[in-house]
Amino acid sequence: MNFVPFVKTRTRGKVNVSSVTLAHGGGGKAMKDLIDDVFLTAFGEHACEPLEDQARFDLAVFAAHGDRLAFTTDSFVVDPLFFPGGDIGKLAVCGTVNDLAVGGAVPMYLSCAVIIEEGVQIDLLRQVALSMARTASQAGVQIVTGDTKVVPRGACDKIFITTTGVGAIPASLALGVDKARAGDAVLVNGLLGDHGAAILCARGDMALETPIASDCACLHELIGAILAAAPGTRFIRDATRGGVATVLNEIADGSGVSIEIEEGMTPIREEVKAFCEVLGLDPLYLANEGKIVVIVPPDQAEAALAAMRRDPLGLDAARIGRITSDQDSRVMMRTSFGGHRMVDMLVGEQLPRIC
Amino acid sequence: MNFVPFVKTRTRGKVNVSSVTLAHGGGGKAMKDLIDDVFLTAFGEHACEPLEDQARFDLAVFAAHGDRLAFTTDSFVVDPLFFPGGDIGKLAVCGTVNDLAVGGAVPMYLSCAVIIEEGVQIDLLRQVALSMARTASQAGVQIVTGDTKVVPRGACDKIFITTTGVGAIPASLALGVDKARAGDAVLVNGLLGDHGAAILCARGDMALETPIASDCACLHELIGAILAAAPGTRFIRDATRGGVATVLNEIADGSGVSIEIEEGMTPIREEVKAFCEVLGLDPLYLANEGKIVVIVPPDQAEAALAAMRRDPLGLDAARIGRITSDQDSRVMMRTSFGGHRMVDMLVGEQLPRIC
């Protein structure tokens, strides 16, 4: 069910109850009212044809930005739904915008499928929809089609959102996880681990004096600036689930290279460090929702760093290491004490439901 | 997370436990193993670039089929997961293929985001993935990117799947819910209500001697045949949640027309009729997952019907009514007794979680 039915020919429906019932998932009038009142009101009437079950775009719209289509999807099941620095709606938009942007794509259109638990307050749903709309608007993307399902009380945990994004990749770009080479610099755009720490705190398991805020943000403009300043950029990936350690291992595997990072160069907030020490966590494995790992040739590293630091989302950008060799697929960290330790792929679970 | 990472450079991961744990959603090695072993094994290595978080396609691939991109999404939360005639995996592929096809698009690529409850058996997940793969392969579409999330026991009901599809719309086509005109014929491709009845039966609420099978099927070839035989076709929609009654009301609203259908012409299986009588349900509101409503100009109705009947998915195709006037936006049924009754939009809930 497209989010844009009935815009032109009908009066918009209104939800006249305070919480979601199974009728809101039944396909009839109650469902149209929910879509009209909550989602259409938030998302507005968009570029695609109204009254249809699918959004439609001239291929020329994409061709204006590039020669390839990028296509990516992500489900968001974060608990709690609202946390310092963001909420599930903001996360669902930023996450998919970033998954498009890290491949060099211009993020353009999103779909949004929401699974709602019976009994969820309509006002809560409205807040989430408005947060999605605000985030999309700031990012310059449109939410153009969607779906709502309602499941009985206990069959899901309040709200799950799946966003899927399409965008266009400029003809000149060829980023790839297989493109890192010995000598390349490893950069990040700022302080690591804030999102994972924020979610754990927000769950109320800890009582911190100053709560840590999630870094949840759309990074496509920052990425655009990096690619303009450092056109030789090899690869960019957002360090979400599994953290920076996981991304570095993916690059080591994908390019068949070894990577060395320096503990002393890795930007981590003092509160997050302290928090990790108390819980026995490694901040390198904490999720981020506004941080990317960037691999650039050594002679473009300063230009990329400077471009990042000109963006509010890259003020604490840092060079954290380099590709040391074209073999072995190993990630090492030089510790502050001068020793070395392996930074392996996360084996078990570190933090569930952080995105 | 794309379903195609690590294909080229790593040995495929293996899941060595029998049920899903939270670690399988953590972003680390356990998650890669799950994706490798269950999803990649089922879906295979596809056209898109390996090792990336997004699928990428030359725009030319779409341009070869049309001048517009179609984009649609749907979540599937059906209970039970397996039922006569299908399962959640088949449903998730057919549903999105059909949402593309009803707009005239050639279905091409799907994304697949799976939310899994901790404790779900790996074998069950494997069955669902294989069913998706088989259905996609039969339909000629590729599942090219995806995401997996794991939520704690009790936070979702086993498995939810969100599929999003992209396809190309041929330049000549301009179907629209606003295009029905007085005199047009209203066609369906076969027996109505099977899916809704099948799900209710499969839930074990009834003990029928012969269980009713879902009509779940991909309809793009049938739709292609209709459009070739009846190029003047105004509009096609699949009659899923809310049934044929809801689709007819959407057309009445969208085109501002009145529709009359004939009870005696509406093809419904005897078992479904009996089932509905016992439960006090109206089969016109029962969900279908392999049935479409087709609006065609009167002089192309026979050609469209003949085209449908040549397809195994349209053997019981029927003309069920016509557009009676260009005003009033009302749907009426002429009953078998010669009277008339309103066929309104479903107001409350008829059947939850049928798709």
Interface residues (C-beta under 8 A of the other chain):
Chain A: M1 N2 P5 F6 T9 R10 T21 L22 A23 G25 G26 G27 G28 K29 A30 M31 K32 E49 L51 E52 D53 Q54 A55 R56 F57 D58 L59 A60 F62 A63 G66 D67 R68 L69 A70 F71 T72 T73 D74 S75 F76 V77 D79 D99 L100 V102 G103 A105 Y109 S111 C112 A113 V114 I115 V144 T145 G146 D147 K149 V150 V151 P152 G154 A155 C156 D157 F160 T162 T164 V166 A168 I169 G176 V177 D178 R237 D238 T240 R241 G242 G243 T246 E250 D253 G254 G256 Y285 A287 M345 L346 V347 G348 E349 Q350 L351 P352 R353 C355
Chain B: M1 N2 P5 F6 T9 R10 T21 L22 A23 G25 G26 G27 G28 K29 A30 M31 K32 E49 L51 E52 D53 Q54 A55 R56 F57 D58 L59 A60 F62 A63 G66 D67 R68 L69 A70 F71 T72 T73 D74 S75 F76 V77 D79 D99 L100 V102 G103 A105 Y109 S111 C112 A113 V114 I115 V144 T145 G146 D147 K149 V150 V151 P152 G154 A155 C156 D157 F160 T162 T164 V166 A168 I169 G176 V177 D178 R237 D238 T240 R241 G242 G243 T246 E250 D253 G254 G256 Y285 A287 S329 M345 L346 V347 G348 E349 Q350 L351 P352 R353 C355
